[in-house]
Amino acid sequence: MGLMLYPADSDVTSPDVEWSYGGFAEFRRWLAQAEGFDLDEMYGFGGDLPWSSVTTVLEPLLDHPDDGVSEFTSAQCAAMLPRLEAIVDQRQHDGSDPLLRRHLTDARRLVVVMRLCLDKDVELYFG
C-alpha cells in the first residue's frame, strides 16, 4: 500500500511518482531538513510547532495528509518546482549514500511530473 502523485491529464502513460507511506514520510523528512527544520517537530507529525513558525514554499507538500485523494493546483506546482529543483541541484554531488540517491531520484521524478502539470495546466493528483 502506498501513494502516488500524478498529473490529472487522463493519460495513463504520463509519468508519476510513487512511494510507500514510510518512504514518503522519509522523503518529506529529507525535504524538511533541506529547508532547515525537523518535520517531526511540526504539528501533525508528532510535534507541536505550528506551520506558521517555518517558511517554505514546499509547505503544501510537506503538510499534506497521506490519506484520501486530493490535488495540488498548477499554481502550487509552479511555486514548489523551483525549490525542488534547487534542492536536487544542491544535493546531487552528495550521492554516495543509497538513501540520498533514492530521495534525489524521487525528487527528480516529482519535478518531471510537476513540470508536466504546468505544461498541460492540469492539477497534480495526490492519492
N, C-alpha and C positions, 0 to 999 in steps of 0.2 A: 504494500500500500504506500502511496506517495502522492506527490502533487506535481502539476505541470503548469508552465507558463507558455502560452501560445497565442498567435495572432487570431483575432476574430474575423478572419477573411474567408471562412468556409472552404479553404483549400487544405485538404488533408496532407498534401505534400509540403506544406510550409514548415519551416524549421520550428522547433520548440526546445525547451529546456526542462528537464525533469529531475527531481530529487526524491529520495526517501524523506520522510518527515525529519528524521535525525540528521540526514545530510543537508537539508535545507536550513535546519537550526544552526549547524556548524558553519554553513556558508554565510548566514546572516551575522553570526558572531564575528566572523572574519571581516565582513564589511564594516561592522560597527567598530571593530578595533582599528581599521584603516581610517575611520572617521574620528578616532580619538576617544572613544568611550567603550565601556563594558556593557554589552547588551543585557547580561544577567542582572545588572543593577537597575534596569529600567522597569517601570510599572508594566505589568503584563508579562514579564519574563522572570519573575521571582524577586525583583527589587521594588523599591518604592520611589525611585526618581521619576518625576514627570517628564514627558517628552518635551515640554517647554524648556527643560534645562539643557537641551542639546540643540545644535543647529546643524542640520544636514538635509540636503535635497533628496537623500535616499530614505527619508522617513516613511514615505508611503510603502516602500518595500520592506523596511525593517520592522515597522509597527503594523503588521498586517496579520489578521488571523489566518491560521493554516486551514481551517475547516470552511467548507462552503465555497461555492463558486462566486467570484466577483471579478472585477476588471479594473485595469488602470486605463485612463484616457490616453490618447496620443499626446496630449499636452503634458501629462505626468511623465510619460516616457521621454518626451523631449527634455524635460527638466532633469531627469535622472541620468540620461545617457552620457552626457559629457563627464560626469563624476565617475561613473562606472568605467569609462574608457581611461580616465586619468589613473584610477586605482590599478587597472591592468598594466598600463604603461609604467607606473612606478614600481610595481612588484614583479614584472616579468623577468628581471635579471636575478631574482632570488629563487628560481625554480628548481632547486636541488631537492627540496622537501616534497615527498609524494602528495601530502595533503594540500600543500600550497599549489602544486601543479594542478590538482583537481579543482581547487577554487578558481584558479586562473582560467582553466578550461571552461568551467561553468559560467564565469563572468563573461568570457568571450562569446559563448553561445547566447547568453542573455542579451548582450549588445547586438548581436545579429538579429535576434527576434524583435527587440525594441526598434531597431533601425527599420525593419520591415514594416512594423506597425506605423511608424512615421511616414514611410514612403507610400503606404496604401491608405493612410489616415484611418486606421482601424484601432479598436481597443485591444489591449493585451489582456487576455483572459487568464485568470488565476484560479486553478481548480484541481 
